[in-house]
């Protein structure tokens, strides 16, 4: 949830038995900016099922009315998947 002071908690999960832990990228687009910004994703080791989870907090300008998110992941074979929210 985006708060009125511009704070946004971001949680993510990626799952693939052959997930490349270095191949995770998350970006956001705040309404009115027109430019995607990268979110730092700490390197995480997949669990035994190939799942990587993480979270971070964004501090956007106060009054930001909306934000879009997208995640991009690669597996060790180089296959790419992109999802948005």
N, C-alpha and C positions, 0 to 999 in steps of 0.2 A: 504494500500500500504506500502510495506517495503522500507524505504528510504536507501540511501547509508551509512548513519551514524548508521543504525541499529534500527531506530525507527519504530514501528509498532502500528498503532491504531487498537484496537480490539473492535468490537461492537457485542452484542449478544441480542437475543430475544428468550424466551421460552413461549409457550402458552399451557395451559391445565386448565380446570375449577377446577381441584383438584391438581394443582401443589404444590409440597412441596418446599417452598422458601429456605429451608435448603438443598435441594437435587440437587443443581446446581453445576457442576464442569466443569471447562474449563482448557484445557492443550494445550501446544504447543511443537513442535518438530522442532528445528532448524536443517537445513541440516548439515550433518556431525557429529552430536552429538550422535545420537542413543538412546537418553533418553528423555522421555516425562517429561516436567516440568509443575507444577501447576501454574495457574494464580489466584491470589487472587480475589475472587468474593464476593463483599460486599452483605450482606443479603438485599434483596429487597422484598417489599410487592407486590404481584400481584395486578393488577388493577381489576376492576369489571368484566372484560372478562377473567381473569385468565392469563394475559400476564405480564411477567417480562422482563424488558429491562435493559441493562447496557453497560458500556464501560470502557476501560482502555487503557493505553499506555504501551507497552513493549519496553525496551531498550536492544536490542540484540547486540552482538559484531559487531563492524564495519566490513563490508565486508561479513556479512551473506548473502548468495545468495537466500535463500528460507526458508520458514517455513510452517509447517502444523499445523492446529488447529483441536481440537475436543472438543465437548461439550457433557456432560452427564447430564440428568435430571431424576428426580424421581417424581412420583405423590404420594399423601398421601396413596395410596394403595400399594406402593412399586414397581409399574411398572417402568421399566427403558427404556430410549431411548438414543441412542448415534448417533451423526452425526459428520461428518468431513468436513473440507474445506481445 
